[in-house]
Amino acid sequence: MPQSFYKLYYHIVWGTKYREKTITPKIEKLLKEYIPAKVKANGGTFMAINMTADHLHLLISIPPKISVSEFVHKIKGSSSHFININSDLKTFYWQNGYGAHSLSAKGIPFVIKYIVNQKQKHASDHLVDVLENMPVEGGEEG
């Protein structure tokens, strides 16, 4: 059977429950190891990840056979569970919802650079508003 061809790139952003600053350096390290592997295990292609103490940015490609919402739900739910069983923090939750931005292959280098430099961007307040969009309610998910 012939394989499908697709180029579907997404910049995904989501925050911690109530935007609490619960992403410590240890949790960040665990998430940076876990999420890329989980993206690949679910049929996606991982391109970049970075985070601050209260939110995460992810650049991925998702196959068309799975919806963005289903894919993100799997990553968020399993990653919070992973943190809760592998860290001292037993009540780690993500907020409900997420921000998703599609982009062309031409935009990938810019978004990767933006994600890689998250901490510097936030420290200097040099943010690109559209790339920071995500729900503002606290809530919890997975």
Phi and psi in degrees as a GROMACS rama.xvg file:
@    title "Ramachandran Plot"
@    xaxis  label "Phi"
@    yaxis  label "Psi"
@TYPE xy
-68.0949  147.175  PRO-2
-83.2901  151.11  GLN-3
-81.4564  152.906  SER-4
-109.736  131.042  PHE-5
-152.566  152.828  TYR-6
-135.986  85.7455  LYS-7
-119.043  103.358  LEU-8
-109.65  137.151  TYR-9
-135.067  134.373  TYR-10
-100.161  115.227  HIS-11
-111.528  136.506  ILE-12
-132.434  132.795  VAL-13
-149.388  158.21  TRP-14
-113.58  171.863  GLY-15
-77.5326  161.322  THR-16
-54.5021  128.445  LYS-17
57.5967  17.6246  TYR-18
54.336  32.9567  ARG-19
-68.9347  146.178  GLU-20
-83.9421  69.1119  LYS-21
-101.406  -1.27476  THR-22
-88.1106  92.8001  ILE-23
-80.6396  168.917  THR-24
-55.6155  -38.6043  PRO-25
-65.5428  -44.3668  LYS-26
-67.0391  -39.3839  ILE-27
-58.055  -45.5597  GLU-28
-60.479  -44.5967  LYS-29
-62.3074  -43.7388  LEU-30
-65.2991  -37.9943  LEU-31
-68.8611  -22.7493  LYS-32
-85.9062  -41.5214  GLU-33
-76.6747  -50.1016  TYR-34
-62.3117  -46.4198  ILE-35
-57.7636  -39.5189  PRO-36
-66.4023  -38.6555  ALA-37
-68.9766  -37.7687  LYS-38
-58.6051  -49.2794  VAL-39
-63.3043  -42.6631  LYS-40
-62.3519  -25.3153  ALA-41
-96.5716  12.8322  ASN-42
89.2137  5.37969  GLY-43
-92.6158  174.548  GLY-44
-117.722  122.995  THR-45
-86.2889  136.728  PHE-46
-123.913  -37.1228  MET-47
-163.453  149.854  ALA-48
-148.312  143.592  ILE-49
-164.624  167.788  ASN-50
-157.163  165.218  MET-51
-114.598  -171.242  THR-52
-66.6403  -18.7224  ALA-53
-128.324  3.76111  ASP-54
-160.495  166.706  HIS-55
-131.167  143.457  LEU-56
-118.063  138.446  HIS-57
-140.971  132.68  LEU-58
-115.058  120.795  LEU-59
-143.035  165.3  ILE-60
-116.64  134.155  SER-61
-119.682  133.341  ILE-62
-65.7375  149.357  PRO-63
-66.4969  -13.841  PRO-64
-74.15  -10.1701  LYS-65
-126.742  137.168  ILE-66
-73.1779  155.116  SER-67
-59.1333  -44.5911  VAL-68
-63.3013  -40.6753  SER-69
-65.371  -42.3964  GLU-70
-63.502  -49.0118  PHE-71
-63.6745  -41.0918  VAL-72
-57.3229  -43.2906  HIS-73
-62.5345  -42.6791  LYS-74
-68.8188  -46.0943  ILE-75
-64.0553  -49.6939  LYS-76
-62.238  -46.5933  GLY-77
-71.6858  -32.2078  SER-78
-72.2375  -37.2141  SER-79
-67.8203  -38.4195  SER-80
-61.7956  -44.1979  HIS-81
-58.8226  -44.5099  PHE-82
-64.5307  -42.1802  ILE-83
-64.7373  -28.3498  ASN-84
-96.9204  -9.10729  ILE-85
-120.062  13.1314  ASN-86
-141.821  173.2  SER-87
-72.1233  -21.474  ASP-88
-82.6986  112.804  LEU-89
-99.8381  2.55801  LYS-90
-131.129  53.2831  THR-91
-91.2498  122.831  PHE-92
-136.106  149.123  TYR-93
-91.0459  156.41  TRP-94
-68.0664  161.485  GLN-95
-67.5543  146.824  ASN-96
77.9963  -178.053  GLY-97
-169.027  167.285  TYR-98
-107.518  137.766  GLY-99
-133.129  130.566  ALA-100
-126.802  126.446  HIS-101
-86.7246  153.321  SER-102
-148.453  163.157  LEU-103
-88.7136  167.985  SER-104
-58.7026  -32.2784  ALA-105
-63.0983  -30.25  LYS-106
-84.4314  -9.95357  GLY-107
-57.4944  -48.484  ILE-108
-58.6206  -40.9055  PRO-109
-63.3355  -45.9398  PHE-110
-68.5768  -39.3265  VAL-111
-59.262  -46.5814  ILE-112
-61.3549  -41.3782  LYS-113
-62.2754  -44.5147  TYR-114
-66.188  -47.031  ILE-115
-58.1197  -34.5553  VAL-116
-97.7005  26.0496  ASN-117
-52.8056  -50.8177  GLN-118
-62.2019  -42.2462  LYS-119
-66.6902  -40.5006  GLN-120
-60.7785  -44.2267  LYS-121
-72.4063  -38.0244  HIS-122
-64.4357  -36.3049  ALA-123
-97.1709  -0.897923  SER-124
58.6173  35.4654  ASP-125
-102.301  67.5116  HIS-126
-98.712  150.844  LEU-127
-100.753  106.702  VAL-128
-49.3897  -46.5679  ASP-129
-63.0413  -28.2845  VAL-130
-84.233  -6.26479  LEU-131
-105.399  -1.83588  GLU-132
-64.5246  128.15  ASN-133
-160.666  166.572  MET-134
-59.239  150.6  PRO-135
-100.583  -15.4802  VAL-136
-69.4496  158.082  GLU-137
-76.9028  -78.1968  GLY-138
50.6787  -179.382  GLY-139
-141.573  151.25  GLU-140
-145.144  136.01  GLU-141
